[in-house]
Amino acid sequence: MPASFDINELHWLLDIVQSIDVGVVVFDREYKIEVWNSFMENHSGLSATEASRQSLFRLFPEIDESWFTHKVETAVMLGTRAFTIWEQRPNLVRFKSYQPITGLADEMYQNVTILPLRSTNGDTDHVCLIIYDVTGVAVNKRQLESANAQLQELALRDGLTGLLNRRHWEHCLEREFARHMRYETSTSLVMFDIDHFKLVNDTHGHQAGDEVIREVARVTRQLARGTDFAGRYGGEEFVVLLPDTDLAGAKQFAERLRQSIERLRVDQGGQLLEFTVSLGVACIDSKMTEHAMLVEHADKALYESKENGRNRTTVYSSKQT
């Protein structure tokens, strides 16, 4: 092959390396930089002259030296390429993101290829680092994952109140019942509904009724712990499952909830609506064989609260069966 052809070919290759939209860095076995393309110049702010013969780790102290040298030395020893992807490690070096979606990512997400380079005598005395800007792909995937998570969360919640919907709440109850059966933990249930709710709808309209339901749900969320499961059971009926809570603790919670709702005032066209709730409390016991029995007991206690004048809390006892 004529020497002139080799020179031209080398010139073309150098032009390609300089113009491609990926970072290309070549360093020797002491990690001293020998090739630094325009992508690296543009994103690091360092010219090829400034980077030349500098230690890769001095220029980029954010690189985990122990992890990176192990990865490089393994690739050299095996004579194969090694890779890092942004899902495992968002970036190797910290470059700002200048893509149109920069508002969603301050730093560049990167995929990286580590390529051992053999010399003419067969020794691997240099390593090429290829850095790909995958910020667009990463941000789009993160947005999609976030949107899917939001959709999944919406599917588990009641549209009016934001509380757990009945189907998901019952799934949580099944899970807690199984936990009780295995570990004998105390788990209680508070079931309640809004007193004379039909009168609110008939007198003030369904929009007022919806606002009353929303306010009851808001107070319920405020009083429930992060480990509790508050749900809308149907219509104006609500449930709060209280893991690791005995009857005394559940009754105390129910009374706080009842009193808080009794103090509520909902402004409806200048008129302040007042309302109350009736509550039933039950706890899982050793005689229960399925989770539905806890709901049944709490419902019976709720019924007794309504029979005895409403705006009260009743704790289930076996005498109610």
C-alpha positions in Angstrom: 0.0 0.0 0.0 1.5 3.4 -1.0 2.7 5.6 1.9 0.7 8.5 0.6 -2.5 6.5 0.9 -1.7 5.7 4.5 -1.2 9.4 5.3 -4.4 10.4 3.7 -6.3 7.7 5.5 -4.8 8.8 8.8 -5.9 12.4 8.1 -9.4 11.3 7.3 -9.6 9.2 10.5 -8.4 12.2 12.6 -11.0 14.4 10.9 -13.7 11.9 11.8 -12.5 11.6 15.4 -12.6 15.4 15.8 -16.0 15.9 14.2 -18.1 13.0 15.6 -20.5 14.0 18.4 -19.1 11.6 21.0 -16.2 12.1 23.4 -12.9 10.3 22.4 -10.1 10.1 24.9 -7.0 7.9 24.6 -4.7 7.4 27.6 -1.7 5.3 28.3 -1.3 2.7 31.0 -0.5 5.4 33.5 -3.8 7.1 32.6 -2.1 10.0 31.0 -4.1 11.6 28.2 -2.8 11.5 24.6 -5.9 12.1 22.5 -8.6 14.6 23.3 -11.2 15.3 20.6 -13.3 18.4 20.1 -16.3 16.9 21.9 -14.1 16.8 25.0 -12.8 20.3 24.4 -16.3 21.7 24.1 -17.8 20.1 27.2 -14.8 20.3 29.5 -13.5 23.7 28.5 -10.0 22.3 28.1 -8.1 22.3 24.9 -6.3 19.2 23.6 -3.0 21.0 24.5 -4.1 21.7 28.1 -5.3 18.1 28.5 -2.3 16.4 26.9 -0.3 14.2 29.3 -2.5 15.2 32.2 -3.8 12.4 34.5 -7.4 11.5 33.7 -8.1 11.4 37.5 -6.7 14.8 38.1 -8.9 16.3 35.4 -12.0 14.4 36.6 -11.7 13.9 40.3 -15.3 12.7 40.4 -14.3 9.4 38.7 -14.3 6.6 41.2 -10.6 5.6 40.6 -10.7 2.2 42.3 -13.8 1.1 40.3 -12.6 2.6 37.0 -9.1 1.2 37.1 -10.5 -2.3 37.9 -12.8 -2.0 34.9 -10.0 -0.8 32.6 -7.5 -3.4 33.8 -10.0 -6.2 33.4 -10.8 -5.1 29.8 -7.0 -4.9 29.0 -6.4 -8.3 30.5 -9.2 -10.0 28.6 -8.6 -7.9 25.5 -12.3 -7.1 25.2 -14.4 -4.0 25.4 -16.1 -2.9 28.6 -19.2 -0.8 29.0 -21.0 1.4 31.5 -24.6 2.5 31.0 -26.4 5.5 32.5 -29.0 3.3 34.3 -26.2 1.9 36.5 -24.1 5.0 36.7 -25.6 8.3 35.3 -22.3 9.6 34.1 -18.5 9.0 34.2 -17.5 12.6 34.1 -19.6 15.6 35.0 -20.5 17.6 32.0 -23.4 20.1 31.9 -26.3 19.2 29.6 -26.8 21.6 26.7 -29.6 19.8 25.0 -33.0 21.4 24.4 -34.4 19.4 27.4 -31.7 21.0 29.6 -34.3 22.1 32.0 -35.0 18.5 32.9 -31.3 17.5 33.3 -28.6 19.7 34.7 -25.9 17.1 33.9 -25.2 15.0 30.9 -26.2 11.3 31.1 -23.6 9.1 29.5 -22.9 5.6 28.2 -19.2 4.8 28.1 -17.2 2.2 26.1 -13.7 1.3 27.3 -11.7 0.0 24.3 -8.2 -1.5 24.8 -5.9 -0.5 21.9 -3.2 -2.9 20.6 0.1 -1.5 19.2 1.8 -3.0 16.1 3.8 -5.4 18.4 0.6 -6.8 19.9 0.9 -5.1 23.3 -2.0 -3.2 24.8 -0.4 0.0 25.8 -3.2 2.5 25.3 -6.9 2.6 26.1 -9.6 4.5 24.3 -12.5 5.9 26.2 -15.7 6.7 24.2 -18.3 8.9 25.9 -21.8 9.0 24.5 -24.3 11.8 25.4 -27.5 9.9 26.1 -29.3 12.7 28.0 -32.3 12.7 25.6 -32.8 9.0 25.9 -32.4 9.0 29.7 -34.7 12.0 30.3 -37.4 10.5 28.0 -37.2 7.2 29.9 -37.3 8.9 33.3 -40.3 10.9 32.2 -42.1 7.8 30.9 -41.3 6.0 34.1 -42.7 8.9 36.1 -45.8 9.1 34.0 -46.4 5.4 34.4 -45.9 5.6 38.1 -48.4 8.5 38.3 -50.9 6.5 36.2 -50.4 3.5 38.5 -50.9 5.7 41.5 -54.1 7.2 40.1 -55.4 3.7 39.4 -55.1 2.9 43.1 -56.9 6.0 44.3 -60.4 7.3 44.4 -60.9 10.2 42.0 -62.9 12.4 44.3 -61.0 12.1 47.5 -57.5 10.9 46.6 -57.9 8.1 49.2 -57.3 4.5 48.3 -60.1 3.1 46.2 -62.1 0.1 47.6 -60.4 -2.5 45.4 -56.9 -1.5 46.4 -57.8 -0.9 50.0 -59.2 -4.4 50.3 -56.0 -5.8 48.8 -54.1 -3.9 51.6 -56.4 -5.5 54.1 -55.8 -9.0 52.8 -52.0 -8.4 53.1 -52.3 -7.1 56.6 -54.5 -10.0 57.6 -51.9 -12.4 56.3 -49.2 -10.5 58.2 -51.3 -10.9 61.4 -51.8 -14.6 60.8 -48.0 -15.0 60.5 -46.7 -12.6 63.2 -49.8 -12.2 65.4 -49.5 -8.4 65.1 -52.4 -6.1 66.3 -54.3 -4.6 63.5 -57.5 -2.5 63.9 -60.0 -1.1 61.5 -62.0 2.1 61.8 -65.1 2.3 59.6 -67.2 5.5 59.5 -69.7 7.4 57.4 -71.2 10.9 57.3 -74.3 11.4 59.3 -77.5 12.4 57.4 -75.5 12.8 54.2 -78.5 12.4 51.9 -80.0 15.5 53.6 -76.8 17.4 52.6 -77.3 16.4 49.0 -81.0 17.0 48.9 -80.7 20.4 50.6 -77.5 21.9 49.1 -76.9 19.8 46.0 -74.4 17.2 44.9 -71.6 19.7 44.5 -71.9 20.6 48.2 -72.0 16.8 49.0 -68.8 16.2 47.0 -67.1 19.1 48.9 -68.1 17.6 52.2 -66.7 14.2 51.2 -63.5 15.9 50.0 -63.1 17.7 53.4 -63.7 14.5 55.4 -61.0 12.8 53.3 -58.6 15.6 53.8 -58.9 15.5 57.6 -58.6 11.7 57.4 -55.4 11.9 55.5 -54.0 14.5 58.0 -54.7 12.3 61.0 -53.6 8.9 59.5 -50.0 7.8 59.9 -47.8 7.0 56.9 -48.2 3.3 57.6 -52.1 3.4 57.8 -54.4 2.6 54.9 -57.1 5.2 54.5 -59.7 4.5 51.8 -63.1 5.5 50.5 -65.3 2.4 50.9 -68.2 3.7 48.9 -70.4 6.8 48.7 -70.0 8.6 52.0 -68.4 5.6 53.8 -64.7 5.5 54.7 -62.3 3.1 56.2 -58.9 3.4 57.9 -56.8 0.3 58.5 -54.4 0.7 61.4 -51.5 -1.8 61.4 -49.8 -2.5 64.7 -52.6 -0.8 66.6 -54.8 -2.4 69.3 -58.4 -1.5 70.1 -57.5 1.2 72.6 -55.3 2.9 70.1 -57.8 2.6 67.3 -60.6 4.1 69.5 -58.3 7.0 70.4 -57.7 7.6 66.7 -61.4 7.3 65.9 -62.3 9.9 68.5 -59.7 12.4 67.3 -61.1 11.9 63.8 -64.7 12.3 65.0 -63.9 15.5 66.9 -61.9 17.0 64.1 -64.7 16.4 61.6 -67.3 17.8 64.0 -65.3 21.1 64.1 -65.3 21.3 60.3 -67.2 24.0 58.4 -67.7 23.8 54.7 -68.5 27.1 53.0 -71.3 26.7 50.5 -72.3 29.9 48.9 -71.7 31.9 52.1 -73.5 29.2 54.2 -71.3 27.2 56.5 -72.3 23.5 56.5 -71.8 21.5 59.7 -71.8 17.7 59.8 -70.7 14.7 61.9 -69.6 11.1 61.4 -70.4 7.9 63.1 -67.6 5.3 63.6 -67.2 1.7 64.3 -63.9 0.1 65.6 -62.8 -3.5 65.5 -59.6 -5.4 65.9 -58.4 -8.7 64.3 -58.7 -11.5 66.8 -57.8 -15.2 67.0 -61.3 -16.3 66.0 -61.2 -14.7 62.6 -60.5 -16.9 59.7 -60.6 -14.3 56.9 -60.1 -10.6 56.4 -63.8 -9.9 55.6 -64.7 -10.7 59.2 -62.8 -7.6 60.4 -64.9 -5.4 58.0 -68.1 -7.2 59.3 -67.2 -6.5 62.9 -66.4 -2.8 62.3 -69.6 -2.4 60.2 -71.7 -3.8 63.1 -70.0 -1.4 65.5 -70.7 1.5 63.1 -74.4 0.4 62.9 -74.7 0.5 66.6 -73.2 4.1 66.7 -75.9 5.2 64.2 -78.6 3.4 66.2 -77.5 5.1 69.4 -77.8 8.6 68.1 -74.9 9.1 65.6 -71.8 11.3 66.1 -70.2 8.7 68.3 -67.6 5.9 68.3 -68.5 2.3 69.1 -66.0 -0.5 69.7 -67.0 -3.9 68.5 -67.7 -6.5 71.1 -68.8 -10.2 70.7 -72.1 -9.2 72.3 -73.0 -7.4 69.1 -73.2 -10.6 67.1 
